[in-house]
């Protein structure tokens, strides 16, 4: 294949990565932005979504589309329930103290990881895609399912933007993010908002995991890379900025796809790390974040 087809393939693969990364990072950004909690277990909640997707599709069997759609609904709900329980039983008990929550979520990370290893096992297991279709492009055929991941992610990101900017729930979340004490003074149930945001962040990660698992397989250690990349996206894009999350996810995903194809995956990771360092030095609040007043 000549340069043009290679470049198109690299960009498409990068956009698939960007789509999943944007959803995962948005969940982390919401939790970090509203609650001021660094959720180190976010990657394991992503992994749990993938493992549950495998369990649900395997249990249902039959038509892969039915099992996948069931997993797309049930896995995020279960992961959200796990996150809600963790928020109520752990984070609320330490009063969302920044240092204590880091330690608490590290503990949650290992608990989820070891439970997955115990009940799921150490093997990577595939989940069949809901459909097999190839879209004819100028130089080659490309997976229709991978293109559907990009479309589904874009739809969910638009819905997230509408909720955050056009609904009362979004207004309450933004008010809590700006000033917790003032929000409480105006009768906003901050604890319930925190619980909902923590569960929502986990559910977004789980949706991303269900979407990607048919092309990457489920494994109990698969949460490490999404966590690291999500932190990179949040740092580059800006805390609590949906636009920044999307731009940074596309930047990281597409550059990773192109550089990995034409050079090496190691160089792609090095450039991403360098970009983070430059953002921290020259624009600490991120490309689209707002500086603290």
Residue frames as qw, qx, qy, qz and C-alpha x, y, z in Angstrom:
[[0.000, 0.887, 0.462, 0.000, 0.00, 0.00, 0.00],
 [0.380, 0.517, -0.019, 0.767, 1.18, 3.49, -0.86],
 [0.158, 0.032, -0.447, 0.880, 1.40, 6.44, 1.51],
 [0.416, -0.211, -0.130, -0.875, -2.21, 7.61, 0.98],
 [0.765, -0.275, -0.508, -0.284, -3.91, 4.33, 1.94],
 [0.585, -0.098, -0.603, 0.534, -1.57, 3.89, 4.91],
 [0.010, 0.115, -0.265, 0.957, -2.38, 7.39, 6.14],
 [0.579, -0.263, -0.260, -0.726, -6.13, 6.90, 5.77],
 [0.771, -0.228, -0.595, 0.005, -5.98, 3.60, 7.64],
 [0.434, -0.024, -0.522, 0.734, -3.89, 5.16, 10.41],
 [0.206, -0.187, 0.099, -0.955, -6.30, 8.08, 10.78],
 [0.701, -0.278, -0.408, -0.515, -9.33, 5.78, 10.91],
 [0.719, -0.197, -0.605, 0.281, -7.72, 3.58, 13.55],
 [0.243, 0.063, -0.377, 0.892, -6.76, 6.73, 15.45],
 [0.406, -0.275, -0.106, -0.865, -10.33, 8.02, 15.33],
 [0.765, -0.309, -0.537, -0.176, -11.62, 4.74, 16.79],
 [0.571, -0.127, -0.520, 0.622, -9.11, 5.10, 19.63],
 [0.001, 0.174, -0.131, 0.976, -10.11, 8.74, 20.04],
 [0.559, -0.377, -0.371, -0.639, -13.82, 7.88, 20.25],
 [0.769, -0.365, -0.515, 0.102, -13.32, 5.40, 23.08],
 [0.489, -0.031, -0.356, 0.796, -10.77, 7.61, 24.80],
 [0.144, -0.359, -0.054, -0.920, -13.06, 10.65, 24.70],
 [0.690, -0.477, -0.363, -0.406, -15.84, 8.77, 26.52],
 [0.777, -0.260, -0.435, 0.373, -13.46, 7.32, 29.11],
 [0.368, 0.087, -0.217, 0.900, -11.72, 10.64, 29.72],
 [0.305, -0.492, -0.198, -0.791, -15.03, 12.50, 29.95],
 [0.752, -0.506, -0.412, -0.096, -16.04, 10.26, 32.85],
 [0.671, -0.192, -0.301, 0.650, -12.75, 10.97, 34.61],
 [0.162, 0.287, 0.022, 0.944, -13.01, 14.70, 33.88],
 [0.471, -0.595, -0.329, -0.562, -16.54, 14.94, 35.29],
 [0.776, -0.490, -0.355, 0.177, -15.53, 13.26, 38.54],
 [0.582, -0.063, -0.142, 0.798, -12.34, 15.29, 38.82],
 [0.054, 0.392, 0.161, 0.904, -14.06, 18.54, 37.89],
 [0.516, -0.596, -0.288, -0.543, -17.20, 18.31, 40.03],
 [0.827, -0.522, -0.210, 0.000, -15.95, 16.35, 43.03],
 [0.042, 0.834, -0.516, 0.190, -12.24, 17.28, 43.00],
 [0.826, -0.290, 0.478, -0.071, -11.58, 13.56, 43.37],
 [0.267, 0.564, -0.726, -0.290, -8.73, 11.82, 41.54],
 [0.913, -0.018, 0.248, -0.324, -10.32, 8.47, 40.73],
 [0.047, -0.553, 0.807, 0.202, -7.35, 6.15, 40.31],
 [0.476, 0.093, 0.869, -0.094, -9.77, 3.22, 39.93],
 [0.540, 0.557, -0.003, -0.632, -11.33, 4.68, 36.77],
 [0.350, 0.443, -0.750, -0.345, -9.39, 2.29, 34.53],
 [0.063, -0.006, 0.984, -0.165, -10.56, -0.71, 36.54],
 [0.481, 0.447, 0.476, -0.585, -14.17, 0.42, 36.17],
 [0.490, 0.558, -0.426, -0.517, -13.46, 0.47, 32.42],
 [0.171, 0.266, -0.946, -0.067, -12.08, -3.07, 32.69],
 [0.315, 0.182, 0.816, -0.449, -15.10, -4.18, 34.71],
 [0.581, 0.502, 0.077, -0.636, -17.38, -2.96, 31.92],
 [0.453, 0.467, -0.679, -0.341, -15.48, -5.07, 29.39],
 [0.012, 0.116, -0.975, 0.187, -15.50, -8.17, 31.60],
 [0.440, 0.327, 0.604, -0.579, -19.23, -7.78, 32.26],
 [0.565, 0.504, -0.261, -0.599, -19.80, -7.39, 28.51],
 [0.317, 0.293, -0.890, -0.145, -18.12, -10.76, 27.97],
 [0.143, 0.082, 0.898, -0.407, -20.14, -12.36, 30.79],
 [0.508, 0.416, 0.335, -0.676, -23.46, -10.99, 29.54],
 [0.564, 0.478, -0.440, -0.510, -22.92, -11.89, 25.89],
 [0.208, 0.225, -0.952, 0.008, -21.72, -15.37, 26.86],
 [0.275, 0.174, 0.790, -0.520, -24.73, -15.93, 29.13],
 [0.575, 0.476, 0.159, -0.646, -27.26, -14.79, 26.55],
 [0.459, -0.047, 0.808, 0.368, -25.65, -16.52, 23.57],
 [0.483, 0.666, 0.568, -0.028, -27.50, -16.77, 20.27],
 [0.425, 0.793, 0.189, 0.393, -27.50, -13.73, 18.03],
 [0.561, -0.063, -0.224, 0.795, -24.41, -11.61, 18.83],
 [0.030, -0.469, -0.142, -0.871, -26.38, -8.39, 18.30],
 [0.613, -0.638, -0.333, -0.327, -28.85, -9.27, 21.06],
 [0.779, -0.378, -0.270, 0.421, -26.11, -10.12, 23.54],
 [0.427, 0.165, -0.038, 0.888, -24.15, -6.99, 22.65],
 [0.219, -0.578, -0.201, -0.760, -27.14, -4.68, 23.06],
 [0.729, -0.599, -0.323, -0.065, -27.92, -6.31, 26.41],
 [0.711, -0.199, -0.185, 0.648, -24.31, -5.76, 27.48],
 [0.221, 0.382, 0.087, 0.893, -24.42, -2.14, 26.29],
 [0.449, -0.648, -0.188, -0.587, -27.36, -1.54, 28.64],
 [0.830, -0.511, -0.221, -0.026, -26.61, -3.81, 31.60],
 [0.750, 0.026, -0.235, 0.618, -22.83, -3.48, 31.96],
 [0.129, 0.451, -0.129, 0.873, -22.85, 0.34, 32.47],
 [0.598, -0.597, -0.137, -0.518, -25.75, 0.01, 34.94],
 [0.893, -0.327, -0.244, 0.187, -23.88, -2.59, 36.99],
 [0.585, 0.170, -0.190, 0.770, -20.64, -0.59, 36.90],
 [0.142, -0.581, -0.016, -0.802, -22.59, 2.51, 37.89],
 [0.761, -0.563, -0.191, -0.259, -24.07, 0.63, 40.84],
 [0.830, -0.124, -0.240, 0.489, -20.58, -0.49, 41.91],
 [0.315, 0.360, -0.103, 0.872, -19.34, 3.10, 41.69],
 [0.422, -0.633, -0.129, -0.636, -22.35, 4.36, 43.64],
 [0.856, -0.460, -0.232, 0.048, -21.68, 1.84, 46.40],
 [0.694, 0.051, -0.186, 0.693, -17.99, 2.83, 46.48],
 [0.044, 0.535, -0.008, 0.844, -18.92, 6.51, 46.74],
 [0.607, -0.622, -0.130, -0.478, -21.33, 5.95, 49.60],
 [0.908, -0.383, -0.137, 0.099, -19.25, 3.42, 51.54],
 [0.757, -0.081, -0.021, 0.648, -15.76, 4.84, 50.99],
 [0.315, 0.397, 0.099, 0.856, -15.44, 8.31, 49.49],
 [0.354, -0.738, -0.211, -0.534, -18.22, 9.84, 51.56],
 [0.789, -0.541, -0.229, 0.177, -16.71, 8.38, 54.73],
 [0.629, -0.166, -0.004, 0.760, -13.43, 10.22, 54.10],
 [0.056, 0.847, 0.254, -0.463, -15.34, 13.41, 53.26],
 [0.651, 0.716, 0.151, 0.203, -13.84, 13.54, 49.74],
 [0.368, -0.816, 0.316, 0.315, -10.46, 14.56, 51.14],
 [0.579, 0.706, -0.360, -0.191, -8.07, 14.72, 48.13],
 [0.076, 0.533, -0.837, 0.101, -5.26, 12.69, 49.69],
 [0.516, -0.054, 0.773, -0.364, -7.57, 10.16, 51.31],
 [0.780, 0.454, 0.185, -0.389, -9.57, 9.60, 48.13],
 [0.453, 0.634, -0.610, -0.144, -6.41, 8.83, 46.16],
 [0.113, -0.309, 0.916, -0.229, -5.52, 6.11, 48.67],
 [0.621, 0.187, 0.586, -0.486, -9.11, 4.88, 48.77],
 [0.747, 0.552, -0.067, -0.365, -9.42, 4.60, 44.99],
 [0.262, 0.543, -0.797, -0.031, -6.06, 2.83, 44.78],
 [0.344, -0.090, 0.870, -0.342, -7.51, 0.29, 47.19],
 [0.704, 0.420, 0.316, -0.477, -10.65, 0.07, 45.06],
 [0.494, 0.626, -0.522, -0.302, -8.45, -0.49, 42.00],
 [0.092, 0.351, -0.929, 0.080, -6.81, -3.55, 43.53],
 [0.506, 0.124, 0.711, -0.473, -10.09, -4.92, 44.89],
 [0.717, 0.524, 0.060, -0.456, -11.79, -4.78, 41.48],
 [0.411, 0.608, -0.655, -0.180, -8.71, -6.12, 39.71],
 [0.071, -0.261, 0.942, -0.199, -8.29, -9.08, 42.05],
 [0.613, 0.255, 0.565, -0.490, -11.99, -9.89, 42.01],
 [0.678, 0.585, -0.208, -0.394, -11.87, -9.94, 38.20],
 [0.257, 0.502, -0.826, -0.020, -8.81, -12.22, 38.30],
 [0.323, -0.097, 0.863, -0.376, -10.53, -14.54, 40.78],
 [0.598, 0.381, 0.578, -0.404, -13.90, -14.88, 39.04],
 [0.620, 0.715, -0.076, -0.314, -13.01, -14.11, 35.41],
 [0.910, -0.016, 0.240, 0.339, -9.48, -15.47, 35.15],
 [0.325, -0.628, 0.318, 0.631, -6.24, -14.30, 33.57],
 [0.461, 0.219, 0.685, 0.521, -7.14, -15.12, 29.96],
 [0.207, 0.329, -0.138, -0.911, -8.10, -12.50, 27.39],
 [0.358, 0.363, 0.860, -0.009, -11.50, -13.39, 25.97],
 [0.007, 0.084, 0.448, 0.890, -13.23, -12.10, 22.83],
 [0.373, 0.496, 0.548, -0.561, -16.71, -10.64, 22.54],
 [0.400, 0.351, 0.676, 0.510, -18.30, -11.08, 19.10],
 [0.062, 0.125, -0.078, -0.987, -19.23, -7.82, 17.37],
 [0.500, 0.394, 0.532, -0.559, -22.96, -7.20, 16.89],
 [0.745, 0.628, 0.175, -0.141, -22.52, -7.21, 13.12],
 [0.570, -0.277, 0.503, 0.587, -19.85, -7.92, 10.52],
 [0.498, 0.816, 0.291, 0.033, -19.80, -5.48, 7.65],
 [0.541, -0.227, 0.239, 0.774, -17.05, -3.94, 5.57],
 [0.265, 0.886, 0.174, -0.338, -17.40, -0.46, 4.12],
 [0.737, 0.348, 0.257, 0.519, -15.75, 0.02, 0.73],
 [0.166, -0.865, 0.083, 0.466, -13.29, 2.91, 0.76],
 [0.485, 0.789, -0.286, -0.245, -11.18, 4.16, -2.19],
 [0.271, 0.597, -0.755, 0.016, -8.25, 1.85, -1.41],
 [0.219, 0.051, -0.951, 0.212, -9.59, -0.87, 0.90],
 [0.558, -0.539, -0.505, -0.378, -12.53, -2.17, 2.87],
 [0.044, 0.325, -0.582, 0.744, -12.90, -1.06, 6.48],
 [0.183, -0.309, -0.897, 0.260, -14.84, -2.48, 9.40],
 [0.262, -0.596, -0.375, -0.659, -18.34, -1.07, 9.62],
 [0.640, -0.625, -0.428, 0.130, -18.40, -1.83, 13.33],
 [0.531, -0.215, -0.140, 0.808, -15.34, 0.33, 13.96],
 [0.015, 0.325, 0.248, 0.912, -17.02, 3.20, 12.15],
 [0.492, -0.634, -0.487, -0.344, -20.12, 2.65, 14.30],
 [0.610, -0.430, -0.379, 0.547, -17.95, 3.11, 17.42],
 [0.241, 0.028, 0.044, 0.969, -17.03, 6.59, 16.18],
 [0.281, -0.444, -0.431, -0.733, -20.68, 7.40, 15.50],
 [0.615, -0.579, -0.535, -0.008, -21.92, 6.07, 18.84],
 [0.527, -0.310, -0.279, 0.740, -19.25, 7.98, 20.73],
 [0.071, 0.188, 0.177, 0.963, -20.07, 11.21, 18.88],
 [0.439, -0.544, -0.506, -0.505, -23.75, 10.77, 19.73],
 [0.650, -0.541, -0.463, 0.266, -23.03, 10.18, 23.41],
 [0.417, -0.133, -0.120, 0.891, -20.70, 13.18, 23.57],
 [0.131, -0.359, -0.306, -0.872, -23.38, 15.40, 22.03],
 [0.582, -0.586, -0.514, -0.233, -25.95, 14.09, 24.53],
 [0.615, -0.376, -0.368, 0.587, -23.49, 14.76, 27.37],
 [0.203, 0.086, 0.049, 0.974, -23.02, 18.32, 26.13],
 [0.347, -0.489, -0.425, -0.678, -26.79, 18.85, 25.97],
 [0.655, -0.557, -0.502, 0.095, -27.24, 17.51, 29.51],
 [0.548, -0.265, -0.240, 0.756, -24.44, 19.68, 30.86],
 [0.128, -0.030, 0.108, 0.985, -25.55, 22.89, 29.14],
 [0.348, -0.229, -0.419, -0.807, -29.30, 22.60, 28.58],
 [0.631, -0.434, -0.621, -0.164, -30.76, 20.80, 31.60],
 [0.487, -0.784, 0.121, -0.364, -31.36, 21.52, 35.26],
 [0.936, -0.288, 0.053, 0.197, -29.20, 18.52, 36.22],
 [0.684, 0.366, -0.021, 0.631, -26.29, 20.02, 34.27],
 [0.061, -0.790, 0.071, -0.605, -26.80, 23.38, 35.94],
 [0.751, -0.637, 0.087, -0.154, -26.74, 21.73, 39.37],
 [0.912, -0.037, 0.031, 0.407, -23.52, 19.86, 38.51],
 [0.453, 0.555, -0.035, 0.696, -21.85, 23.05, 37.31],
 [0.335, -0.805, 0.071, -0.484, -22.98, 24.96, 40.38],
 [0.878, -0.469, 0.079, 0.057, -21.57, 22.25, 42.63],
 [0.808, 0.234, 0.007, 0.541, -18.33, 22.29, 40.66],
 [0.218, 0.709, -0.063, 0.668, -17.84, 26.03, 41.05],
 [0.122, -0.433, 0.498, -0.741, -18.64, 26.33, 44.77],
 [0.440, -0.223, -0.869, 0.029, -19.71, 23.41, 46.95],
 [0.135, -0.300, -0.614, 0.717, -20.51, 25.53, 50.04],
 [0.292, 0.203, -0.043, -0.934, -22.64, 28.04, 48.14],
 [0.483, -0.055, -0.722, -0.493, -24.48, 25.21, 46.37],
 [0.348, -0.293, -0.841, 0.291, -25.30, 23.65, 49.75],
 [0.019, 0.276, 0.366, -0.889, -26.48, 27.04, 51.04],
 [0.440, 0.168, -0.258, -0.844, -28.95, 27.22, 48.13],
 [0.779, 0.002, 0.409, -0.476, -30.37, 23.80, 49.00],
 [0.698, 0.439, -0.522, -0.221, -28.54, 21.67, 46.44],
 [0.902, -0.357, 0.230, -0.076, -28.04, 18.12, 47.83],
 [0.190, 0.772, -0.595, -0.119, -24.30, 18.04, 47.19],
 [0.444, -0.294, 0.844, -0.062, -23.82, 14.48, 48.48],
 [0.723, 0.406, 0.540, -0.146, -26.43, 13.18, 46.05],
 [0.484, 0.836, -0.186, -0.177, -24.86, 15.18, 43.22],
 [0.096, -0.652, 0.750, 0.058, -21.46, 13.68, 44.04],
 [0.608, -0.018, 0.788, -0.098, -22.91, 10.17, 44.09],
 [0.695, 0.624, 0.311, -0.176, -24.62, 10.69, 40.75],
 [0.318, 0.852, -0.388, -0.147, -21.53, 12.19, 39.12],
 [0.286, -0.494, 0.821, 0.028, -19.27, 9.38, 40.36],
 [0.667, 0.219, 0.706, -0.095, -21.71, 6.77, 39.03],
 [0.588, 0.778, 0.097, -0.199, -22.09, 8.65, 35.72],
 [0.085, 0.785, -0.591, -0.164, -18.32, 8.84, 35.25],
 [0.431, -0.232, 0.872, 0.009, -18.03, 5.10, 35.80],
 [0.674, 0.469, 0.540, -0.183, -20.90, 4.40, 33.40],
 [0.445, 0.836, -0.210, -0.245, -19.25, 6.42, 30.63],
 [0.091, -0.580, 0.802, 0.105, -16.08, 4.36, 31.08],
 [0.559, 0.059, 0.818, -0.121, -18.14, 1.16, 30.99],
 [0.652, 0.674, 0.225, -0.263, -19.90, 2.20, 27.77],
 [0.260, 0.792, -0.516, -0.198, -16.52, 2.89, 26.18],
 [0.303, -0.364, 0.881, -0.008, -15.30, -0.55, 27.28],
 [0.668, 0.327, 0.639, -0.195, -18.34, -2.34, 25.85],
 [0.557, 0.785, -0.042, -0.266, -17.88, -0.54, 22.53],
 [0.205, 0.748, -0.623, -0.105, -14.19, -1.41, 22.23],
 [0.582, -0.335, 0.731, -0.122, -14.14, -4.96, 23.60],
 [0.879, 0.365, 0.291, -0.098, -15.27, -6.68, 20.35],
 [0.657, 0.698, -0.201, 0.202, -12.02, -5.48, 18.72],
 [0.098, 0.709, -0.578, 0.392, -9.64, -5.68, 21.70],
 [0.693, -0.162, -0.697, 0.087, -10.86, -8.59, 23.95],
 [0.531, -0.763, 0.040, -0.366, -11.56, -8.44, 27.67],
 [0.699, 0.140, -0.531, 0.458, -8.69, -8.86, 30.12],
 [0.539, -0.740, -0.366, 0.167, -8.37, -8.18, 33.82],
 [0.502, -0.430, 0.041, 0.749, -5.34, -5.89, 33.28],
 [0.361, 0.510, 0.475, 0.619, -6.82, -3.87, 30.41],
 [0.162, -0.927, -0.339, 0.009, -7.64, -0.85, 32.61],
 [0.574, -0.479, 0.053, 0.662, -4.09, 0.48, 32.88],
 [0.335, 0.139, 0.408, 0.838, -3.72, 2.17, 29.48],
 [0.085, -0.729, -0.512, -0.446, -7.19, 3.80, 29.50],
 [0.468, -0.798, -0.256, 0.280, -6.47, 5.32, 32.92],
 [0.504, -0.351, 0.194, 0.765, -3.11, 6.77, 31.85],
 [0.215, 0.307, 0.516, 0.770, -4.44, 8.08, 28.53],
 [0.202, -0.807, -0.521, -0.192, -7.50, 9.56, 30.23],
 [0.457, -0.724, -0.109, 0.505, -5.29, 11.53, 32.61],
 [0.402, -0.093, 0.379, 0.828, -3.26, 12.75, 29.63],
 [0.044, 0.569, 0.592, 0.570, -6.45, 13.88, 27.87],
 [0.334, -0.848, -0.405, 0.077, -7.77, 15.65, 30.97],
 [0.488, -0.550, 0.058, 0.676, -4.45, 17.46, 31.51],
 [0.293, 0.050, 0.476, 0.828, -4.15, 18.55, 27.87],
 [0.048, -0.588, -0.633, -0.502, -7.80, 19.41, 27.29],
 [0.135, -0.364, 0.238, -0.890, -8.47, 21.18, 30.56],
 [0.002, -0.163, -0.882, 0.442, -10.29, 20.17, 33.71],
 [0.286, 0.517, 0.627, -0.508, -14.06, 19.90, 33.26],
 [0.314, 0.537, -0.262, -0.738, -14.01, 21.02, 29.60],
 [0.798, 0.295, 0.516, -0.098, -16.02, 18.79, 27.28],
 [0.571, 0.810, -0.121, -0.053, -14.60, 20.58, 24.24],
 [0.046, -0.753, 0.655, -0.042, -11.09, 20.15, 25.61],
 [0.676, -0.163, 0.710, -0.110, -11.71, 16.46, 26.27],
 [0.797, 0.514, 0.310, -0.057, -12.84, 15.85, 22.69],
 [0.399, 0.867, -0.300, 0.013, -10.03, 17.88, 21.10],
 [0.238, -0.650, 0.717, -0.084, -7.35, 16.27, 23.27],
 [0.770, 0.009, 0.628, -0.108, -8.75, 12.77, 22.68],
 [0.749, 0.653, 0.114, -0.007, -8.70, 13.28, 18.91],
 [0.171, 0.866, -0.466, 0.058, -5.21, 14.76, 19.09],
 [0.424, -0.481, 0.761, -0.102, -3.85, 11.86, 21.14],
 [0.802, 0.180, 0.553, -0.134, -5.75, 9.13, 19.30],
 [0.701, 0.712, 0.029, -0.015, -5.00, 10.22, 15.75],
 [0.117, 0.824, -0.550, 0.066, -1.37, 11.09, 16.46],
 [0.579, -0.346, 0.730, -0.108, -0.93, 7.71, 18.17],
 [0.835, 0.358, 0.413, -0.071, -2.41, 5.92, 15.14],
 [0.560, 0.815, -0.144, 0.040, -0.33, 7.81, 12.58],
 [0.048, -0.773, 0.621, -0.122, 2.96, 7.78, 14.49],
 [0.704, -0.231, 0.659, -0.126, 2.55, 4.11, 15.46],
 [0.848, 0.446, 0.285, -0.016, 1.99, 3.10, 11.85],
 [0.560, 0.789, -0.160, 0.198, 4.79, 5.13, 10.26],
 [0.111, 0.685, -0.605, 0.391, 7.31, 5.06, 13.11],
 [0.431, -0.040, -0.866, 0.249, 6.72, 3.16, 16.37],
 [0.502, -0.700, -0.464, -0.207, 4.19, 2.97, 19.23],
 [0.624, -0.411, -0.275, 0.605, 6.98, 3.88, 21.67],
 [0.243, 0.107, 0.125, 0.956, 7.60, 7.17, 19.87],
 [0.290, -0.584, -0.469, -0.595, 3.88, 7.92, 19.98],
 [0.621, -0.654, -0.409, 0.142, 3.84, 7.50, 23.77],
 [0.541, -0.216, -0.096, 0.807, 6.96, 9.63, 24.12],
 [0.057, 0.327, 0.272, 0.903, 5.39, 12.47, 22.12],
 [0.463, -0.667, -0.477, -0.337, 2.18, 12.28, 24.18],
 [0.652, -0.534, -0.310, 0.441, 4.23, 12.54, 27.38],
 [0.388, -0.009, 0.075, 0.919, 6.20, 15.48, 25.96],
 [0.141, -0.531, -0.412, -0.727, 2.95, 17.22, 25.02],
 [0.576, -0.691, -0.437, 0.006, 1.67, 16.82, 28.59],
 [0.595, -0.353, -0.150, 0.706, 4.88, 18.31, 29.95],
 [0.203, 0.212, 0.234, 0.927, 4.62, 21.29, 27.60],
 [0.336, -0.653, -0.459, -0.500, 0.99, 21.91, 28.55],
 [0.640, -0.620, -0.369, 0.264, 1.85, 21.75, 32.26],
 [0.505, -0.208, -0.020, 0.837, 4.67, 24.25, 31.78],
 [0.081, 0.095, 0.276, 0.953, 3.03, 26.77, 29.43],
 [0.502, -0.277, -0.220, -0.789, -0.69, 26.34, 30.15],
 [0.021, -0.134, 0.906, -0.402, -1.21, 24.49, 33.46],
 [0.524, 0.230, 0.506, -0.646, -5.02, 24.66, 33.29],
 [0.559, 0.270, 0.763, 0.180, -5.08, 22.93, 29.88],
 [0.201, 0.158, 0.513, 0.820, -5.88, 24.09, 26.37],
 [0.271, -0.506, -0.466, -0.673, -9.53, 24.83, 27.11],
 [0.502, -0.531, -0.608, 0.310, -9.64, 24.85, 30.90],
 [0.090, -0.893, -0.065, -0.436, -10.16, 27.98, 32.95],
 [0.397, 0.300, -0.559, 0.664, -7.49, 29.24, 35.29],
 [0.424, -0.565, -0.645, 0.293, -8.39, 29.27, 38.96],
 [0.026, -0.818, -0.115, -0.563, -9.70, 32.64, 40.11]]
